[in-house]
Amino acid sequence: MAFWQLTVPSSPETSEGLTNFLWEQGALGVVEEEGPAAPPRLRAFFPDSASSTGLVRSTESYVAGLGALGFSTARGDVEITPLLEEAWASAWQQSFPPRAVGRRLWVKPPWEMAEAAGRMSVVIEPGRAFGTGHHGSTEGCLELLDRVVGDPPPPRALDVGIGTGILAVAAIKLGVASVLGLDVDPDAVAAARVNARATAATHASRSAWRVFESLRDVALFPLVLANLLAHTHLALSSRYEHVVARGGALILGGILEPEAADVVAALRAGFALREQLVIEGWSSLLLDATGT
């Protein structure tokens, strides 16, 4: 069996929209690639029954539409090439090599058998939800999580926008007793449940914002995680102080470096910035809840 590999230049503003678009076109897998020396791009894999010409044309039209709406689109051509089944499987798996994160974590896909001495394995199945540990925002959140979870660890945590469940699973591995994960995306909830299956103390719910609102009436969380985009953090800034216990920690990701100051300023009333970690242009923030 053969497959198509569609390569699409992307940008921080368009990556999420493009990824969703490619899934809607029937992609079997989508890989986001970004590095200091290489411009960001998406690689999507399709069955050979799909029209290669149609895929290119529809993707180019979607990118042009994003540009017309004022989004900053990346330069470069949409390209498509054939792959045999073995090449597709290899290309997909090679996009998710195991990696050491922080002092204690070893993030790997389920087909990778290698363990790392002295590290805790966080096994994540790459799927349609965001969060495999290979993106700068996810890696930054994982590093800050590794630093903040000490001895004794927090008894519980909240993960807003759980994605694949990588932060929740990592928190459990580091000793947090239970994690509540919230997401509006059914694919994310399904992925998180799969990845959390071996970690029974993680619960994912699609009723994200209804649950988020009702959390004001229950015990506060000593640790809250949210790997979202900057504009979402700004929209939720007044609510974070209602779910983070005084003296607790708030870890935020998905923030482009120039946007970090605005997010910190929006949280100034109830939080103090302890640390900002920048990886590949993405800022992750660790804030302490002051209760002021």
N, C-alpha and C positions, 0 to 999 in steps of 0.2 A: 504494500500500500504506500502511496506517495502523499506528501503534504505540501502545502504552500507555507513559506515563511515570509511574512509581510513586515517590512522595517519602516518605521514612521518616526521622523525627527520630532522631538517633543520639547516642551518647556515647562517650568514649574507651574505656570498658569493653566496649561492645557493638558497636562499629563493625566489627571483624574478623568476629565471629560473624554479624552481620547481612549483611555482604557475601557471605560464603560461602553463607548461606541463600538469598540472592537469585539467586546463580549457579545453585544447585541447583534453583530454581524455573523455570529456563530463561531468565534474563536475557540479553539481547544485549550489554549493557554496563552497568557500574555506575560512577557517579562519586561520589567523596567530596568534599563541600564544607564548608569551615570558614573562618571569618574572625573578626577581633576584634569586629566589630559584629553578626555573624550566628551563631546557634546551629548546631552541626554537623548535617548531614543527608546522606542518601544519595539519589541519583537513579538509578533503575534503569529500563531500557528493555526492553519485552517486545513480541513480535509481537501483532497484534490478534486472533489466533486464541486467545490465552489468555483465560481468564475474568477480567474485571476484578474482579467480586465475589469470586471465589475467591482472587485474588492479595491483595486487601485483607484478607480474613478470615484467610488463612493467615499473613500477615505480622503482623497484630495478635495472633494466637494465639502466634506465635513470640516477639514482644516481651513479651507477658504471661508466657510461660514463663521468659524471662530474668529478669524482675522477681521471679518466684516463687523463683528460684534465688539471689536476693540481689544480682544485678547492678544497678548504678545505670542506670536507663533514662531517656531524655530525655522531656520533656513535649512534647505535640503530637500531631496526628492523622496517621495514614497516609492519604495522598491519592493518587488516580489520575486522570490526564487523558489524552485522546487527542492524538496528534500525527500529522501527515502525514509521509511519508517525508522530504521536504525539511526539515521542522522537526526531525525526529529527528536527521538527519545534522548539521544546523547546531548543535543543542543539544549533541550529543556532541563535535563538533570545537571548539566555543567553550569547552568545559570544560577544554581543554588548550592554552591559548595559550602561545607561546614565552616564555621568561623568562630573564633574566640572573641568574646565581648566582655569588656570589663575585667575584673579580677577572677570571677567565679563562673561565668556562663559559657556554654558551648552550644551554639545554635546550629541545628542540622536538620535536613529533610529525613523522612522515614527510611529512604533507601540507603542512607549512609550509615554504615555499621561502626565506623571509627569513633572511639571515645577519646577524651582528652583527660589526662591525669590531673586530678585536683580540681576539675571543673564539673559543673552540673549540666547535664544534657537537656536542652529545650528542643523537643522534636516538633517541627512545624511542617505540615503538609501544604506546599504552595497551591493556591487555588484562586478563586475569584475575589477574595478579600485581600485588603492591604495589610502587609506586615509579615515579612520573612526575615527581618534582621539585616537585610542587605542594603536598605535605603538609609541615607544619613539621618533622617528623622527618627526612624525606628531604632537604629543603633544608638543614637544619642539618648533616647529614653531608657533603653536597656542599661546603658552605662550608669546613668543617674540612679536608676532603680537599684542596681548592684551596690552603689555607694551608700544609698540611704537606708536600705534594709539591713539593720544590724542585729545585735544580740541584746535583748530579745527582739524578735521581729514584730511588726504591727500585727494585731490579731485579725484584721480584715482590711480589705481595700476595695475601691471602686474604680472600674475601668470604663470611661465614657468614650464610646466609639471603639468597640473591642476589636474590630477587624478580624484577623485570623486567630486572635486570642493570645498572641505571642507575649504581650506584657503581662497578662493575667497568669499564664502558665509559668513564666519566669518568676513572677512574684511568689507563686506557690512553691516553686523549686527552692527559692531563697528562704522559705520558712513562714510566709504569710499563711494564716490558717484558712481563710476563705476569701474569695474575690467575687464581686458582683459585676458582670459586664453588661453594658447597654449598647445597642446599636439599632438604627432604623433600617439597615440593609439586611434583608433576609439571607442573602448569600454570606454576609459576614457572620451572622448568627449561626448559620449552618456550619461554616468553616470553624468557628470558635468551638462549637460543640464537638466536632470531630477531633480537634486538637486537644481539647480538654477532657476527652473521654477517659484518659488514664489519670486525670487529675480531678478527682470527684469533687473537690472543694471549689471548683469554678462553675459558675452558673451564668449563662448568657440569655438575655431577654431582648426581643425586638421592640417591646413597648418602651423605647428609650426615654422619650421626653416626658411621657406620662409618669413613668417611674421616677425620672429625675426630679420632677416637680414634687412628687409625694415624699421624696427622701427628706424634705424639710421637717417632716413630722417624726422621724426616727432618729436613732443614735447616729451621730456624725462619724465619718470615717477618718482614721488617723493617716491614711494614705489614699490619695486620689490620682489617677493616671488619665491623661487625655492626649492622644496623638491625633490631633485634628488639624485643620488649617487655621491660619491666623484670624480670619474674619469670623470663624466659629468661636474661637476663644474670646474674641471681643464681644460677641453676642451673649456668651455665657458668663462673662466676667462677674456680673453681680450675683450669679447663682453659685459660683464656686465656693464663696464664703459660707453658704448655707449647708454645704456637704462636707467640708474639711474641718475636722476638729481643731480647736485652738492648740497650737503647738505641733500640729500635724504637718504633713508635707504634700505639696502639689507638684506633680511632674507634668509638664506640657511639651508636646512636640509638634512637628508639622509647620514650623514657623521659619520663613526665610529670614536670613540674618538681618536685613534692613528693617524687618517688621517687628523684631523682638522688643525694641524700645516702646512701641505702641502697646504691646500686650502687657508689658511690665507696668506701664503707666496706668492702664485700665484696672490693674489689680492692686494698685498702691494702697488703697484704703484698708484692705484686709490681709495683705501679704507682703513679705519682704524677700527680695531676690537673694538666694544663697549662692547660686552657681548658674552660669550659662555655658553650655557646651556647644561648639559649632563643628559640624562634620559635613564636608562637601557642600557648604553654603546653607545648611539647615541648622537652625538653633533649637536646642532643647533647654528648657528652663526648670530649675529646681527652686521652689519658693516655699517659705515657711509661713504658716498661718499665724498671724499675730493677733487676730481678733480685735483689731483697733477700728 
